């Protein structure tokens, strides 16, 4: 979900007109033909939640809002909330999300269904787990979640601006009288559906996170009062329990990648988000966050030498769920050149042969 500033991410490109998500997909036509030769896969199940059902789905996830601190809530509701208790603020942000729900037009449903249906042969050939998993969509006003696509439970949640992009692309293709082999926007939807699958099948994805990407799962997530108040909850990776050993990249010690907000009266979402590497220490009592002057000792994740280069793609590396979604969307769609030459891609492919079947 989250896009900290100064990172050339897929979503930032998306906001400039579907950018990378609309790029030509290298190798995808061959994948589609191979799937067709093996027999046409069943049509995907695609659902579009009506506003009442969408509002219920969002409101039911109370644990998501219960994790939020006041600073994040201020950013999300775009208000300073003076003299508002944390409990009341959590109710306010939940109600704000519910009020942001929007219905899908017939044209929007057709545009998204078209993308999913034309992805289906590629998914069936490359990642059958995706092909047999239902798709469910919720639409929100652009003010919610900073206008970023994300997931909640089994649902992909799209801002209105993104839905409008899919509609515009479908219109352009119709006016041109032809459709590309793979629809523009496919990368975005595969990325978000990866988060749905991570939530449904955590045991499948854990070997990718630990054995391929090199993270260590902590039995208990270490926390401090400052971090509890300033952390940003990522709906696509709410559990911040993944430590990374800097020895893997020539350093020393352990870090906890995270996203936090600074102490400003009215933080912006996502403009003020900071992707950071928080220093960890381990002793007889377990893991703890190293503190300095009452705050976690941390540095910008972008400034951590060689961290970006350890993973196949440098964007969205503040949580292993995001690293996996970026990597797998490219692996499935083959939409970047020299994919096999990127770090860890051979191991990703070996994992996917079992994990995504």
Buried (B, 14 or more C-beta within 10 A) or exposed (E): BBBBBEBEBBBBBBBEEBBBBBBEBBBBBEBBEBBEEEEEBEEBEBBBBEBEBBBEBBBEBEEBBEBBBBBBBBBBBEBEBEEBEBEEBBBBBBBBBBEBBBEBBEBBBBBBBBBBBBBBBBBBBBBEBBBBBEBBBBBBBBBBBBBBBBBBBBBBBBBBEBBBBBBBBBEEBEEEEEEBBBBBBBBBBBBBBBBBBBBEBEEBBBBBBBEBBBBBEBEEBBEBEBBEBBBBBBBBBBBBBBBBBBEEBEBEBBBBBBBBBEEEEEBBBBEBBBBBBBBBBEEEEEBBBBBEEEBBBBEEBBEBEEBBEBBBBBBBBBBBBBBBBBBBBBBBBBBBEEBEEBEBBEBBEEBBEEBBE
